[in-house]
Amino acid sequence: MAYDSKDLTEMSNAVRADALRAILSAQSGHVGIVLGAANIITTIYANFIQPGLDRFVLSAGHGSAMLYSILKLSGHNIERLDKFRKIGGLPGHPEYGIHGVSATTGPLGQGVANAVGMALAEKIKGGAGRVYCLCGDGDLSEGIAQEAIAFAGRYKLNNLVLLWDNNGLTIDGVAQTDLDVLSRMRAAGWTVAESSGDDFDTLNRILRGAPRARLPLFISVKTNLGNGSSMANMAGVHGYGLPDGELSDLIKKYSGKRGYDLWREFADTHIWPAEEEKETIHIPDINWMPDSAHISTRELSGLYLDVLLKNGVNLICGSADLGHSTNIRTASAVDIAPGNFVGNYINYGVREHAMAGIMNGMAASGVRVVGSTFLVFSDYMRGAMRMSAMSGLPVIYVLTHDSITVGEDGPTHQPIEHLPSLRLIPNMNVFRPCNGIEVEYAWRCALSDNNRPTCIILSRQKFDMIPTPSGTDVRRGAYIIRKTARAHVRATIIATGAEVSLAIAVAEKLGSTVQVVSMPSVADFRAQDAQYKATILRGTVFAIEASSPTPWFEFADAVVGINEFGISGPGADVYRHCGFDADAIARDIELKIK
């Protein structure tokens, strides 16, 4: 049934009352959005969300109490509201995995990009579902939101509805949004509509027309922050800005029996399914290895990915305008385009942050996604990558041009701190392979892991491929790639990626008692037992990697790395200039061996 304005008023008041109870119990939370925007979220849930088909994203994640309130009232299986913002209870901002929460939001703008990804996933899957997203002034001020909005307009995602809680305020006062938000949205390729937050009839009419839209729909809903309170339309009501006595009075005011009765009636007629199971991918065993022993790992990755796609592995790949450079755009690529979503490749444009946020939304919708750019540009999308890891989404990031050997483009394009910083993100596996076996291992791990994202770090430059010894269990994350000729091991050199061949050259100069370890995955090696680690790390331990050295002291006694920005010049010259020279390293190690 469709609820009328009178019903929706009562139902919205119940949402407010329960949300305010949660905030009062926590002595923490955001009051302003609850009082101002409850009408919007109530209208969406009561009259438009179809269980198991449509999705709702609260990009303004500070309104979590309002979201939890309506989820509880509408029949979702979530924790009690009196455990809001308490250990073991409902978190301060929405987190993916809570029943009915479609995306982890809170960092503003992320939810807008997630919603775009969900709408895109629905188009790719050929479904009929719609995605509703509620955002605020802060969301629309963030770059990721504007990147995602532009993308959605270009791709004509007419199954997407973005509602703007337009109250004109943020924490520090007047919202610093565009002077003309509606013109920007029209220019970005959206249909624009306007309503007042207390005009249920107009909002219902606009939303009823959404299925007929040719473009994504943006609705400006004019609201009053902290509506009905003593601090209405004041920035201070954004957070926990009202005294406890006034909160208690508002709870009593909004706790009408009729509203709760209507929600019970609603919950009895709506069955909310559990989140979709993440697809398990069958990875074929294929003889794909190229003959060349001097090749870049980005080329190896592209060759293996092409074989996967040709053998029916269902992946949606894409890049932020660097598909050919990262080798993510293979011969098997079929473009997904506006109005034609049958394909396997997306050009996100120069929008790294939005690409990652959109992929999170797609992954949450059950689509397996791969996105690529240069490693140095991972800085642009780090916020969304962190959300991938926090949400346990199996997004694959292919990051190429992995070191100072990028060369002539200079220090702006030469990553230094990026590799260790990605390894520091909890629940993110990071691979830096040195040969075809390790490239395949990285891809296989990424595709078989349903509960964490993966970064595959690849070289631009060609280098000598050191073969992995037969019978080696690469899945342990590290292994001996160059054994000693004697039982006694004076030193171990750990290396990753292109530095493995350099480490071999160094070991050859130091003699037969120095072994070399390739460590393509620090996380996988860290998970091994002490006995295995002891067999790998013997003698004086050195690490060589063309990145910031500090994290390597977890395993090594000394490290050859780089603590400064690079320099412009031919890649091989830059490499040597920055200290990655076999003769110099061998001399230095010889002095340090105990």
GUGU-759656 format. One record per residue (C-alpha): residue number from 1; residue in one letter; chain; x, y, z. Coordinates in steps of 0.02 Angstrom, whole numbers. Each point is the difference from the previous one (the first is absolute). Example, Ala and Ser with C-alpha at 12.3 -4.5 7.8 and 13.67 -1.06 7.14 Angstrom:
BEGIN
(1 A A (615 -225 390))
(2 S A (69 172 -33))
This chain:
BEGIN
(1 M A (0 0 0))
(2 A A (50 181 -23))
(3 Y A (-1 105 157))
(4 D A (-74 174 -8))
(5 S A (67 161 74))
(6 K A (-87 -24 167))
(7 D A (69 -176 19))
(8 L A (174 53 -53))
(9 T A (0 140 128))
(10 E A (-36 -124 140))
(11 M A (127 -126 -66))
(12 S A (134 135 -16))
(13 N A (-31 52 179))
(14 A A (28 -179 58))
(15 V A (164 -3 -94))
(16 R A (51 161 87))
(17 A A (-49 -62 172))
(18 D A (97 -162 -11))
(19 A A (152 83 -77))
(20 L A (2 132 138))
(21 R A (-15 -137 131))
(22 A A (155 -84 -72))
(23 I A (96 165 1))
(24 L A (-54 41 177))
(25 S A (50 -174 59))
(26 A A (171 18 -82))
(27 Q A (20 180 59))
(28 S A (72 21 -174))
(29 G A (-61 15 -178))
(30 H A (-73 121 -127))
(31 V A (-167 78 43))
(32 G A (-19 127 -141))
(33 I A (-22 -121 -145))
(34 V A (-121 -109 99))
(35 L A (-118 145 30))
(36 G A (23 73 -174))
(37 A A (4 -148 -118))
(38 A A (-108 -137 78))
(39 N A (-142 43 -119))
(40 I A (110 -38 -150))
(41 I A (61 -170 56))
(42 T A (-174 -49 60))
(43 T A (-78 40 -169))
(44 I A (131 -105 -90))
(45 Y A (-18 -152 112))
(46 A A (-188 5 27))
(47 N A (-52 28 -180))
(48 F A (141 -45 -118))
(49 I A (134 -124 58))
(50 Q A (-38 -175 -65))
(51 P A (81 -134 109))
(52 G A (130 -102 -91))
(53 L A (-5 114 -151))
(54 D A (39 180 48))
(55 R A (141 71 105))
(56 F A (18 150 113))
(57 V A (165 86 42))
(58 L A (18 130 137))
(59 S A (149 98 -65))
(60 A A (-24 124 143))
(61 G A (57 -138 116))
(62 H A (-1 111 155))
(63 G A (-190 -28 -7))
(64 S A (26 -182 49))
(65 A A (-121 8 147))
(66 M A (-137 48 -122))
(67 L A (47 -144 -116))
(68 Y A (8 -128 142))
(69 S A (-167 64 64))
(70 I A (-89 -27 -165))
(71 L A (86 -168 -28))
(72 K A (-62 -61 170))
(73 L A (-175 67 -27))
(74 S A (-13 -74 -175))
(75 G A (46 -175 59))
(76 H A (187 -20 -28))
(77 N A (98 -110 118))
(78 I A (121 121 84))
(79 E A (66 32 176))
(80 R A (-104 92 129))
(81 L A (5 188 -19))
(82 D A (51 25 181))
(83 K A (167 -78 -49))
(84 F A (33 139 -125))
(85 R A (181 62 3))
(86 K A (46 -125 137))
(87 I A (126 -143 -5))
(88 G A (-78 -148 -89))
(89 G A (-152 100 -55))
(90 L A (-48 105 -149))
(91 P A (149 103 -64))
(92 G A (1 189 -6))
(93 H A (-7 -1 -191))
(94 P A (-84 -132 -108))
(95 E A (103 -154 -42))
(96 Y A (-28 -125 -139))
(97 G A (-52 -168 71))
(98 I A (-133 67 119))
(99 H A (-166 -66 -64))
(100 G A (-70 132 -118))
(101 V A (156 108 -8))
(102 S A (56 1 -182))
(103 A A (165 91 22))
(104 T A (126 57 129))
(105 T A (-19 188 2))
(106 G A (57 144 107))
(107 P A (146 75 -96))
(108 L A (-107 120 -99))
(109 G A (-27 -31 -185))
(110 Q A (41 -185 9))
(111 G A (-182 -51 5))
(112 V A (-41 100 -156))
(113 A A (135 -96 -95))
(114 N A (-59 -165 75))
(115 A A (-177 35 -57))
(116 V A (61 36 -177))
(117 G A (92 -167 3))
(118 M A (-156 -91 59))
(119 A A (-105 78 -138))
(120 L A (133 -46 -128))
(121 A A (7 -179 66))
(122 E A (-188 -15 -17))
(123 K A (12 57 -181))
(124 I A (140 -125 -36))
(125 K A (-100 -142 79))
(126 G A (-155 50 -99))
(127 G A (-103 25 158))
(128 A A (-148 113 31))
(129 G A (52 66 171))
(130 R A (22 182 46))
(131 V A (128 81 113))
(132 Y A (-51 142 118))
(133 C A (136 104 83))
(134 L A (-21 137 130))
(135 C A (141 126 6))
(136 G A (33 165 85))
(137 D A (89 162 -37))
(138 G A (165 -74 61))
(139 D A (-14 -146 -121))
(140 L A (-25 116 -147))
(141 S A (154 100 50))
(142 E A (113 -152 -14))
(143 G A (97 -34 -160))
(144 I A (-43 -186 -4))
(145 A A (-186 42 -5))
(146 Q A (21 120 -146))
(147 E A (108 -126 -94))
(148 A A (-133 -135 26))
(149 I A (-142 119 -47))
(150 A A (88 41 -164))
(151 F A (25 -184 -35))
(152 A A (-183 -43 35))
(153 G A (-57 139 -116))
(154 R A (112 -58 -142))
(155 Y A (-60 -180 20))
(156 K A (-184 54 13))
(157 L A (-33 -103 157))
(158 N A (-187 32 3))
(159 N A (-25 -128 138))
(160 L A (85 116 124))
(161 V A (-86 128 112))
(162 L A (107 120 102))
(163 L A (-93 102 131))
(164 W A (85 153 72))
(165 D A (-40 45 181))
(166 N A (15 184 -43))
(167 N A (10 93 165))
(168 G A (143 118 -46))
(169 L A (105 -39 154))
(170 T A (152 -103 45))
(171 I A (100 -13 162))
(172 D A (88 168 -17))
(173 G A (-150 99 -62))
(174 V A (-64 42 -174))
(175 A A (25 -147 -119))
(176 Q A (138 31 -127))
(177 T A (-89 -87 -144))
(178 D A (-8 68 -177))
(179 L A (-92 164 -18))
(180 D A (-120 -87 -118))
(181 V A (-7 -186 38))
(182 L A (-149 -33 -114))
(183 S A (85 74 -153))
(184 R A (153 -106 35))
(185 M A (-108 -156 9))
(186 R A (-88 41 -163))
(187 A A (168 31 -83))
(188 A A (59 -169 64))
(189 G A (-144 -86 -91))
(190 W A (-129 -21 137))
(191 T A (-187 34 8))
(192 V A (-31 123 141))
(193 A A (-154 19 111))
(194 E A (-38 99 158))
(195 S A (-107 -30 154))
(196 S A (-20 60 178))
(197 G A (42 -121 139))
(198 D A (-174 14 75))
(199 D A (-92 -16 -167))
(200 F A (-33 -188 -8))
(201 D A (-116 17 -150))
(202 T A (130 83 -111))
(203 L A (139 -118 54))
(204 N A (-112 -152 -34))
(205 R A (-48 68 -170))
(206 I A (181 28 -51))
(207 L A (54 -173 59))
(208 R A (-147 -83 -88))
(209 G A (65 76 -162))
(210 A A (177 -68 23))
(211 P A (-28 -161 -100))
(212 R A (-40 106 -153))
(213 A A (160 102 11))
(214 R A (124 -9 -143))
(215 L A (141 68 109))
(216 P A (51 -18 182))
(217 L A (-117 99 112))
(218 F A (60 133 124))
(219 I A (-127 67 125))
(220 S A (38 154 102))
(221 V A (-101 -18 160))
(222 K A (0 163 100))
(223 T A (9 -41 185))
(224 N A (35 83 167))
(225 L A (146 -69 100))
(226 G A (-62 -46 174))
(227 N A (-180 35 -51))
(228 G A (-115 29 149))
(229 S A (139 26 126))
(230 S A (60 155 91))
(231 M A (153 1 -115))
(232 A A (-90 -24 -166))
(233 N A (100 66 -148))
(234 M A (156 24 105))
(235 A A (164 -89 -40))
(236 G A (20 -52 182))
(237 V A (-144 -125 -11))
(238 H A (98 -105 -126))
(239 G A (73 -109 138))
(240 Y A (-53 -29 180))
(241 G A (-55 180 15))
(242 L A (-157 -9 107))
(243 P A (-12 -21 188))
(244 D A (-59 -169 63))
(245 G A (-162 74 67))
(246 E A (-49 67 -170))
(247 L A (44 -165 -83))
(248 S A (-113 -90 124))
(249 D A (-141 122 -37))
(250 L A (20 -26 -188))
(251 I A (-3 -189 23))
(252 K A (-166 13 94))
(253 K A (-69 119 -132))
(254 Y A (38 -118 -145))
(255 S A (-45 -166 84))
(256 G A (-177 -12 -67))
(257 K A (-85 -171 3))
(258 R A (-66 19 -177))
(259 G A (176 13 -74))
(260 Y A (59 -160 83))
(261 D A (-159 -92 -51))
(262 L A (28 49 -181))
(263 W A (180 -61 5))
(264 R A (-53 -166 76))
(265 E A (-126 -19 -140))
(266 F A (138 41 -125))
(267 A A (125 -122 77))
(268 D A (-129 -141 -2))
(269 T A (-20 16 -189))
(270 H A (184 21 -48))
(271 I A (131 -138 3))
(272 W A (178 63 -12))
(273 P A (122 -125 -74))
(274 A A (176 -27 62))
(275 E A (144 76 -99))
(276 E A (46 -94 -159))
(277 E A (133 -134 14))
(278 K A (159 57 -84))
(279 E A (31 -97 -159))
(280 T A (134 -134 5))
(281 I A (104 11 -157))
(282 H A (64 -156 -86))
(283 I A (178 33 -54))
(284 P A (54 -111 -144))
(285 D A (170 -84 -7))
(286 I A (77 66 -159))
(287 N A (171 -7 -80))
(288 W A (23 184 -35))
(289 M A (181 44 44))
(290 P A (92 99 -136))
(291 D A (171 -54 -65))
(292 S A (84 165 37))
(293 A A (113 4 153))
(294 H A (18 190 -10))
(295 I A (-170 81 21))
(296 S A (-96 118 114))
(297 T A (-122 -68 129))
(298 R A (-136 116 -68))
(299 E A (16 -95 -165))
(300 L A (-7 -167 89))
(301 S A (-155 56 95))
(302 G A (-86 56 -160))
(303 L A (39 -166 -85))
(304 Y A (-70 -101 145))
(305 L A (-155 110 15))
(306 D A (-35 -19 -186))
(307 V A (9 -189 18))
(308 L A (-120 6 148))
(309 L A (-126 103 -97))
(310 K A (13 -111 -154))
(311 N A (-35 -150 111))
(312 G A (-161 72 67))
(313 V A (54 75 167))
(314 N A (-133 131 33))
(315 L A (89 162 44))
(316 I A (-42 183 -29))
(317 C A (166 88 -29))
(318 G A (36 183 -19))
(319 S A (122 141 21))
(320 A A (10 185 38))
(321 D A (52 42 -179))
(322 L A (156 -111 3))
(323 G A (-64 -167 -63))
(324 H A (133 -24 -133))
(325 S A (142 58 113))
(326 T A (-50 -116 141))
(327 N A (-37 -145 -120))
(328 I A (-171 -20 80))
(329 R A (-83 33 -168))
(330 T A (35 -164 -88))
(331 A A (-48 -67 -171))
(332 S A (-154 -75 84))
(333 A A (-66 169 59))
(334 V A (-178 44 -51))
(335 D A (-50 178 47))
(336 I A (-147 34 113))
(337 A A (-79 159 -67))
(338 P A (-149 111 37))
(339 G A (-156 -97 -48))
(340 N A (100 -158 -34))
(341 F A (56 -88 157))
(342 V A (45 -166 -80))
(343 G A (189 -4 15))
(344 N A (146 -24 118))
(345 Y A (98 163 -5))
(346 I A (-34 174 71))
(347 N A (95 161 -37))
(348 Y A (-27 99 160))
(349 G A (86 153 -70))
(350 V A (131 90 105))
(351 R A (-96 -36 160))
(352 E A (105 -115 111))
(353 H A (-95 34 161))
(354 A A (-170 -24 -79))
(355 M A (61 -157 -88))
(356 A A (42 -81 167))
(357 G A (-162 57 81))
(358 I A (-104 -59 -148))
(359 M A (89 -168 4))
(360 N A (-45 -16 185))
(361 G A (-183 22 -46))
(362 M A (14 -126 -140))
(363 A A (88 -126 112))
(364 A A (-135 22 133))
(365 S A (-125 -44 -137))
(366 G A (88 -164 -40))
(367 V A (101 54 -152))
(368 R A (185 -47 -4))
(369 V A (98 155 -47))
(370 V A (178 47 -47))
(371 G A (61 180 -12))
(372 S A (169 69 -48))
(373 T A (110 153 2))
(374 F A (181 42 38))
(375 L A (59 -41 177))
(376 V A (40 183 36))
(377 F A (-182 46 -31))
(378 S A (-62 -119 133))
(379 D A (12 155 109))
(380 Y A (-151 69 -91))
(381 M A (-109 -149 43))
(382 R A (67 -52 169))
(383 G A (-159 48 94))
(384 A A (-104 -118 -106))
(385 M A (133 -136 7))
(386 R A (-8 9 189))
(387 M A (-190 -24 -11))
(388 S A (29 -154 -111))
(389 A A (105 -76 138))
(390 M A (-114 51 143))
(391 S A (-151 -70 -93))
(392 G A (87 -162 -49))
(393 L A (-38 28 -184))
(394 P A (101 -103 -126))
(395 V A (51 147 -110))
(396 I A (160 -26 -100))
(397 Y A (116 149 -25))
(398 V A (131 -20 -137))
(399 L A (132 134 32))
(400 T A (142 15 -124))
(401 H A (154 111 -27))
(402 D A (52 -56 172))
(403 S A (164 88 37))
(404 I A (130 132 -41))
(405 T A (38 -94 -161))
(406 V A (-148 91 -77))
(407 G A (146 113 -42))
(408 E A (-24 148 -114))
(409 D A (-170 52 68))
(410 G A (93 49 157))
(411 P A (-38 -1 186))
(412 T A (-183 50 -19))
(413 H A (-30 -171 -78))
(414 Q A (125 -103 100))
(415 P A (-80 -83 152))
(416 I A (105 -6 158))
(417 E A (-112 -22 152))
(418 H A (-151 -75 -88))
(419 L A (42 -185 7))
(420 P A (31 -10 189))
(421 S A (-148 114 33))
(422 L A (-116 -120 -91))
(423 R A (71 -146 99))
(424 L A (-48 94 159))
(425 I A (-186 -3 -41))
(426 P A (-82 -138 105))
(427 N A (-85 -138 -101))
(428 M A (86 52 -162))
(429 N A (114 -127 -84))
(430 V A (139 76 -105))
(431 F A (100 -99 -129))
(432 R A (157 56 -90))
(433 P A (46 -145 -114))
(434 C A (169 -29 -82))
(435 N A (-45 -126 -136))
(436 G A (-144 -89 -87))
(437 I A (-26 -128 138))
(438 E A (-20 138 128))
(439 V A (-113 101 -115))
(440 E A (-115 -150 -16))
(441 Y A (8 -28 188))
(442 A A (-52 180 31))
(443 W A (-147 -11 -119))
(444 R A (-57 -168 67))
(445 C A (4 63 180))
(446 A A (-93 157 -49))
(447 L A (-136 -95 -91))
(448 S A (-23 -134 132))
(449 D A (-6 121 148))
(450 N A (-179 56 30))
(451 N A (30 99 158))
(452 R A (138 125 -34))
(453 P A (65 110 -141))
(454 T A (165 -28 -88))
(455 C A (133 113 -73))
(456 I A (109 -73 -138))
(457 I A (155 110 -19))
(458 L A (85 -11 -170))
(459 S A (151 69 -90))
(460 R A (7 111 -152))
(461 Q A (178 -51 -43))
(462 K A (52 -168 -69))
(463 F A (122 -100 105))
(464 D A (72 -176 8))
(465 M A (-125 -127 62))
(466 I A (80 -109 135))
(467 P A (-89 -168 -5))
(468 T A (-89 -65 154))
(469 P A (77 -168 51))
(470 S A (-107 -152 -41))
(471 G A (-106 -60 145))
(472 T A (1 167 91))
(473 D A (-159 46 94))
(474 V A (-19 181 -55))
(475 R A (-160 14 104))
(476 R A (105 19 157))
(477 G A (38 178 -55))
(478 A A (189 -20 -1))
(479 Y A (121 -136 -54))
(480 I A (183 -29 -39))
(481 I A (24 42 -183))
(482 R A (190 -17 6))
(483 K A (69 -132 116))
(484 T A (174 -9 73))
(485 A A (123 -131 -57))
(486 R A (43 -41 181))
(487 A A (-98 -39 158))
(488 H A (64 156 86))
(489 V A (-93 159 -46))
(490 R A (95 160 37))
(491 A A (-136 116 -62))
(492 T A (-174 8 -74))
(493 I A (-53 135 -122))
(494 I A (-188 30 -11))
(495 A A (-65 85 -156))
(496 T A (-162 27 -95))
(497 G A (-46 32 -181))
(498 A A (137 70 -109))
(499 E A (122 3 146))
(500 V A (5 -190 4))
(501 S A (111 -5 -154))
(502 L A (108 137 79))
(503 A A (12 -102 161))
(504 I A (57 -152 -99))
(505 A A (137 104 -81))
(506 V A (54 62 173))
(507 A A (3 -177 70))
(508 E A (106 -61 -145))
(509 K A (131 127 49))
(510 L A (-7 -50 185))
(511 G A (26 -186 -27))
(512 S A (-82 -166 32))
(513 T A (-53 29 182))
(514 V A (-127 137 -41))
(515 Q A (-178 -49 -42))
(516 V A (-136 106 -82))
(517 V A (-182 0 53))
(518 S A (-141 63 -109))
(519 M A (-143 69 104))
(520 P A (-146 41 -116))
(521 S A (-123 13 146))
(522 V A (56 67 168))
(523 A A (-173 -37 73))
(524 D A (3 -182 -53))
(525 F A (176 -24 68))
(526 R A (-44 87 163))
(527 A A (-139 -129 24))
(528 Q A (123 -148 -6))
(529 D A (58 -92 156))
(530 A A (164 38 87))
(531 Q A (82 -158 -64))
(532 Y A (-26 45 -182))
(533 K A (57 178 29))
(534 A A (160 -65 80))
(535 T A (40 -104 -154))
(536 I A (-20 154 -110))
(537 L A (86 134 104))
(538 R A (174 -67 38))
(539 G A (162 88 41))
(540 T A (8 188 -14))
(541 V A (-158 55 -89))
(542 F A (-2 140 -128))
(543 A A (-146 68 -101))
(544 I A (6 86 -169))
(545 E A (-151 94 -66))
(546 A A (-15 162 -97))
(547 S A (-116 79 129))
(548 S A (1 72 174))
(549 P A (107 -119 105))
(550 T A (-69 16 177))
(551 P A (-131 -141 1))
(552 W A (130 -128 -56))
(553 F A (83 6 170))
(554 E A (-137 -120 56))
(555 F A (104 -135 -85))
(556 A A (168 75 -46))
(557 D A (156 59 91))
(558 A A (38 126 -137))
(559 V A (-96 68 -149))
(560 V A (42 71 -170))
(561 G A (-143 117 -42))
(562 I A (-37 180 -43))
(563 N A (-47 138 120))
(564 E A (-8 145 -121))
(565 F A (-94 48 -158))
(566 G A (73 -66 -162))
(567 I A (76 95 -144))
(568 S A (-38 19 -184))
(569 G A (105 -101 -122))
(570 P A (7 -168 -90))
(571 G A (-68 -134 117))
(572 A A (159 -103 12))
(573 D A (103 157 37))
(574 V A (-122 56 135))
(575 Y A (6 -174 77))
(576 R A (189 6 17))
(577 H A (2 183 52))
(578 C A (-114 -42 146))
(579 G A (113 -140 61))
(580 F A (-72 -153 -85))
(581 D A (164 -62 -69))
(582 A A (60 -179 26))
(583 D A (183 43 29))
(584 A A (-37 138 126))
(585 I A (-128 -104 94))
(586 A A (115 -152 6))
(587 R A (141 105 75))
(588 D A (-117 72 131))
(589 I A (-72 -170 48))
(590 E A (173 -78 15))
(591 L A (43 129 132))
(592 K A (-159 -35 98))
(593 I A (-3 -191 0))
(594 K A (25 -60 177))
